[in-house]
Amino acid sequence: MTINEMIHKTLMAGLGVPEKINEVVDELVKKGELSESQGANLIRECSEKVSRTGDEINKTVSDLIDRALEKMNIPTRDEVGKLNKKITTLSSKIKKLEESSKAG
């Protein structure tokens, strides 16, 4: 689970969104204003909207984190990975040069 997903789930749980949706729909079904299938559809639709909103929140948080890291001049995971590959390649080349200089 990513940080963004944890933030989203925490926000939604903190706001009580899933529970409130279920409570409202259950009440409407009890009053006869919705059938059980309509209630299930409503819960599904609301959950999808919450999920889409969560995806938007995740993207926004990711963008904010990326911009903050960029401003602080902190390398991204990809940049560190590329540097590690370069270091490995250079280390290998240095080792080969050292071996060839000892042999020659």
LINFENSUL-V663873 format. One record per residue. N is the residue number from 1. RES is the residue in one small letter. OMEGA is omega in whole degrees, 0 to 359 (999 if undefined). NEAR is the number of other C-alpha atoms within 10 Angstrom. Layout:
((N	RES	OMEGA	NEAR) (N	RES	OMEGA	NEAR))
//
This chain:
((1	m	181	5) (2	t	178	8) (3	i	181	11) (4	n	179	17) (5	e	178	14) (6	m	179	12) (7	i	181	15) (8	h	181	21) (9	k	179	14) (10	t	179	12) (11	l	182	13) (12	m	180	16) (13	a	179	12) (14	g	178	10) (15	l	180	11) (16	g	185	11) (17	v	183	15) (18	p	181	15) (19	e	181	12) (20	k	179	11) (21	i	180	17) (22	n	180	16) (23	e	182	12) (24	v	181	13) (25	v	178	22) (26	d	179	18) (27	e	179	14) (28	l	178	16) (29	v	179	17) (30	k	181	12) (31	k	181	10) (32	g	180	10) (33	e	176	12) (34	l	172	16) (35	s	180	15) (36	e	180	15) (37	s	176	10) (38	q	178	14) (39	g	179	20) (40	a	178	16) (41	n	180	13) (42	l	178	16) (43	i	179	18) (44	r	180	13) (45	e	179	12) (46	c	179	16) (47	s	178	15) (48	e	179	12) (49	k	178	12) (50	v	180	16) (51	s	178	15) (52	r	178	12) (53	t	178	13) (54	g	178	19) (55	d	178	15) (56	e	178	13) (57	i	179	16) (58	n	181	19) (59	k	180	13) (60	t	179	13) (61	v	179	16) (62	s	179	14) (63	d	179	12) (64	l	179	12) (65	i	179	12) (66	d	180	15) (67	r	179	12) (68	a	178	12) (69	l	179	13) (70	e	179	12) (71	k	181	9) (72	m	179	9) (73	n	177	9) (74	i	182	12) (75	p	177	13) (76	t	178	12) (77	r	179	9) (78	d	180	9) (79	e	178	11) (80	v	178	12) (81	g	178	12) (82	k	178	12) (83	l	178	13) (84	n	178	12) (85	k	179	12) (86	k	180	12) (87	i	179	12) (88	t	179	12) (89	t	180	12) (90	l	179	12) (91	s	179	12) (92	s	179	12) (93	k	179	12) (94	i	180	12) (95	k	178	12) (96	k	179	12) (97	l	179	12) (98	e	180	12) (99	e	180	11) (100	s	178	10) (101	s	176	9) (102	k	181	8) (103	a	185	7) (104	g	999	6))
//
